[in-house]
Amino acid sequence: MSSIVRAVTGEMRAEYGLFAIAGVVEGCLDSSALLELEPPDGPADRFAAGRDGLIIQTAHLRNLHEIHGRIERWDGPPSIDPWEELWTGRLFVGPELVGVAAWTAGHSLALKFDLGQGETTWTARVATKILQTEEEVDFPQAIAQVELFKIQLWT
């Protein structure tokens, strides 16, 4: 059975409902990893994946809102959990650091994670879960709502 080697959790800002995952070069996401990608195009299309970068669309497309993310490095394939799986595939990370930031340029890293080895193609899974309050008659749906994302990597 596989186990987590290490993990980091934090809050992120998603501008236009988009955030990106890629290697970190000189304190920023490697923009060359994302240049080839077109952003996802709506609820049915929630991710864009390239060889060394991902763009993920949140479930709600508000201009700027907080989401919560977690990057996990595993020593083997993690067990499947009940979260909604958005994407599973191969992701090349050149530097030892991988990061998450709002998709638009100029945003600082929300999460930075040391994978412990660079120049590696990782198997990666992105999963999401939405926590929200109960619906109440005569009140807007999901007065309190939190969107969670897990980014799991293993070789």
C-alpha positions in Angstrom: 0.0 0.0 0.0 1.4 3.4 -1.0 1.8 6.3 1.5 2.3 10.0 1.4 6.0 11.0 1.4 5.2 14.7 2.1 2.5 17.3 1.4 1.7 21.0 1.6 -1.7 22.6 1.9 -2.7 26.2 1.4 -5.2 28.8 0.1 -5.1 29.9 -3.5 -6.7 32.6 -5.6 -8.2 31.6 -8.9 -8.6 34.5 -11.3 -11.4 33.9 -13.8 -11.8 30.5 -12.2 -8.4 29.3 -13.5 -5.2 28.2 -11.8 -2.0 26.6 -13.2 0.4 23.9 -12.1 4.0 23.7 -13.4 7.6 23.6 -12.4 9.0 26.7 -10.5 11.9 28.6 -12.1 13.4 31.6 -10.4 10.4 31.9 -8.0 7.7 31.8 -10.7 5.8 29.2 -12.6 7.6 28.1 -15.7 5.6 30.1 -18.2 7.0 28.0 -21.2 5.2 25.0 -19.7 1.9 26.9 -20.1 2.3 28.8 -23.3 1.1 26.0 -25.5 -2.1 25.5 -23.6 -5.5 27.0 -24.3 -7.5 27.5 -21.1 -10.4 25.1 -20.4 -13.7 26.1 -22.0 -16.4 25.6 -19.4 -18.0 23.1 -17.0 -17.6 20.1 -19.3 -14.0 20.9 -20.0 -12.2 21.6 -16.7 -8.5 21.1 -17.6 -5.9 21.7 -20.2 -2.8 19.4 -20.0 0.5 19.8 -21.7 3.7 17.8 -21.3 4.9 19.9 -18.4 2.0 22.1 -17.2 -1.7 22.1 -16.4 -4.5 24.7 -16.3 -7.4 23.8 -14.1 -10.9 25.4 -14.1 -12.7 25.7 -10.9 -16.4 24.7 -10.6 -17.5 28.2 -10.2 -16.3 30.9 -12.6 -16.4 33.9 -10.3 -13.8 36.5 -11.2 -11.5 36.0 -8.2 -12.2 33.6 -5.4 -10.3 31.5 -2.9 -9.9 27.8 -3.2 -7.9 25.4 -1.1 -5.2 23.2 -2.5 -3.0 20.4 -1.4 0.1 19.0 -3.3 1.0 15.4 -2.2 4.1 13.3 -3.2 3.4 9.6 -2.9 5.8 6.6 -2.9 3.4 4.8 -5.3 -0.1 5.1 -6.7 -2.4 6.6 -4.1 -5.6 4.8 -3.3 -8.7 6.0 -5.1 -11.0 8.2 -2.9 -14.5 9.5 -3.4 -13.3 12.9 -4.7 -14.1 13.9 -8.3 -11.2 13.1 -10.5 -10.5 15.9 -13.0 -7.4 14.6 -14.7 -4.8 11.8 -14.4 -1.8 11.7 -16.7 1.9 12.2 -17.0 3.6 15.5 -16.1 7.2 16.4 -16.6 8.8 18.7 -14.0 12.3 19.9 -14.8 13.1 21.7 -11.5 12.7 20.0 -8.1 10.0 22.6 -7.3 6.4 22.4 -8.5 4.0 25.3 -7.9 0.4 26.4 -8.2 -0.6 30.0 -9.0 -3.6 31.9 -10.6 -3.4 31.4 -14.3 -3.0 35.0 -15.3 0.4 36.5 -15.4 1.8 38.4 -12.4 0.3 36.4 -9.6 2.7 35.0 -7.0 2.9 31.4 -6.2 0.1 30.2 -3.9 1.7 26.8 -3.2 5.3 25.8 -3.8 6.4 22.2 -3.2 9.8 20.5 -3.2 9.4 17.1 -5.0 12.9 16.1 -4.0 14.0 15.3 -7.5 14.0 17.2 -10.8 14.0 16.2 -14.5 11.3 13.6 -13.7 8.1 12.6 -15.4 5.5 12.0 -12.7 2.2 10.3 -12.8 -0.2 13.0 -11.5 -3.8 13.1 -10.5 -6.0 16.2 -9.9 -9.1 15.7 -7.8 -11.7 18.1 -6.4 -14.4 18.2 -3.8 -16.9 21.0 -2.9 -18.0 21.5 0.6 -21.1 23.6 1.1 -23.8 24.5 3.6 -27.2 22.9 3.3 -29.8 24.5 1.1 -32.4 26.5 2.9 -35.7 27.6 1.4 -35.8 31.3 0.5 -32.0 31.6 0.7 -29.4 31.5 -2.1 -27.9 28.1 -2.7 -24.5 27.5 -1.1 -24.2 30.6 1.0 -21.0 29.1 2.3 -19.0 27.0 -0.2 -15.4 25.9 -0.3 -13.7 24.2 -3.3 -10.9 21.8 -2.5 -8.2 20.5 -4.9 -5.7 17.7 -4.4 -2.7 17.3 -6.7 -1.1 13.9 -6.2 2.3 13.0 -7.8 4.2 9.7 -7.8 6.8 8.0 -10.0 
